[in-house]
Amino acid sequence: MAHPVMFEDSDPYLTRLREICLALPEAQEKVSHGRPNFFTKKVFAGYGAVIRGDHDPEPYARSVVFLPDAADRPALLDDDRVFEPAYLGPYGWLGFDFGRAGSVAAVAWEEVAELVDASYRLTAPPRLVRELEARSGS
């Protein structure tokens, strides 16, 4: 049985996240478990999440799920926009809730891009990380 689709293609939060994710070397999008996921060989970001014990898709439907550097995880969890998603949270993944900003324009997109970039670097093949570094000079 296929999972129901839990997003709208026209969602402006998803549109902005797509721009960030798909600008990374060889990044692609696929729908898995009803939600958009961004990947190279492995997933580096996903759109929408639930939290443990609450399977209501609405509270965190407009969020990005990402893998932070382990050293950054405790500080990120001190931010009220950040949460531990169900299923992936025990593996170190976190979520960043866009809904707390109140509007697409108010989301800290530069910060989101940094979180996605870090997750990409942790999951992408070394060749793609080198390509990203060559592009950005870092």
C-alpha positions in Angstrom: 0.0 0.0 0.0 1.4 3.4 -1.0 1.7 6.2 1.5 -0.7 9.1 1.0 0.9 12.3 -0.4 1.4 14.7 2.5 2.4 17.9 0.6 1.3 20.2 -2.1 3.7 20.9 -5.0 2.7 24.6 -4.9 3.6 25.0 -1.2 5.8 28.1 -1.1 8.0 26.7 1.8 8.7 23.6 -0.3 9.4 25.7 -3.3 12.1 27.6 -1.4 13.6 24.5 0.1 13.7 22.9 -3.4 15.8 25.8 -4.6 18.3 25.3 -1.8 18.5 21.5 -2.0 18.5 21.1 -5.8 21.3 23.7 -6.2 23.7 21.2 -4.6 25.8 19.0 -6.9 23.8 16.1 -8.4 21.0 16.6 -5.8 17.7 15.0 -6.8 14.2 14.8 -5.3 12.0 11.8 -4.7 8.8 11.2 -2.8 9.2 8.7 0.0 6.6 7.9 2.6 4.4 10.6 1.2 7.0 13.4 1.5 9.6 15.0 -0.7 13.2 13.9 0.1 16.4 15.3 -1.4 19.3 13.0 -2.0 22.5 12.1 -3.9 23.4 8.5 -3.0 21.7 9.0 0.4 19.0 11.4 1.6 20.4 14.6 3.0 17.1 16.5 3.6 13.4 15.9 3.8 10.3 18.1 3.9 7.8 17.6 6.7 7.9 15.4 9.8 6.2 14.1 12.8 7.4 13.8 16.4 7.5 10.7 18.5 4.1 9.8 19.9 2.2 12.2 17.7 1.5 11.1 14.1 -0.5 14.2 13.2 1.2 15.4 10.1 0.2 19.1 10.5 2.3 20.5 13.3 5.6 20.0 11.5 4.3 19.6 7.9 6.3 22.7 7.0 9.8 21.8 8.2 13.1 20.5 6.9 14.6 17.3 8.4 18.4 17.3 8.2 21.5 15.5 9.7 23.6 18.0 11.7 27.2 17.5 12.7 27.1 15.6 16.0 28.9 18.5 17.8 26.3 21.0 16.7 23.3 18.9 17.8 23.0 20.0 21.4 23.1 23.7 20.6 20.6 23.2 17.8 18.2 21.5 20.2 18.3 24.6 22.4 16.6 26.5 19.5 12.8 26.5 19.8 12.5 26.1 16.0 14.4 22.8 16.2 12.9 19.4 17.1 13.7 15.8 17.2 11.7 14.0 14.5 10.2 10.6 14.9 12.0 7.7 13.3 15.1 9.6 12.3 15.7 11.5 15.5 17.4 8.5 17.2 19.9 8.4 14.4 21.0 12.0 15.0 18.6 13.8 12.6 16.8 17.0 13.5 13.9 19.1 12.2 13.7 22.8 11.7 10.2 24.1 11.8 9.3 26.8 9.2 5.9 27.4 10.8 7.3 29.3 13.8 8.5 32.1 11.5 4.9 32.9 10.6 5.5 33.4 6.8 7.8 32.2 4.0 9.5 35.6 4.0 10.2 35.5 7.7 12.0 32.1 7.6 15.8 32.4 8.1 16.5 30.8 4.7 20.3 31.5 5.0 20.3 29.5 8.2 18.3 26.7 6.5 20.8 26.7 3.6 23.6 26.2 6.1 21.8 23.3 7.8 21.1 21.6 4.5 24.7 22.2 3.4 26.1 20.5 6.5 23.7 17.6 6.1 24.7 17.3 2.4 28.4 17.2 3.3 27.8 14.4 5.9 25.8 12.2 3.5 27.1 12.9 -0.1 29.9 11.0 -1.7 33.4 12.6 -1.3 33.5 13.5 -5.0 30.4 15.6 -4.7 31.6 17.3 -1.5 34.8 18.2 -3.3 32.7 19.6 -6.1 30.7 21.7 -3.6 33.9 23.0 -2.0 35.2 23.9 -5.4 32.0 25.8 -6.2 32.0 27.7 -2.9 35.7 28.0 -2.4 35.4 26.4 1.1 
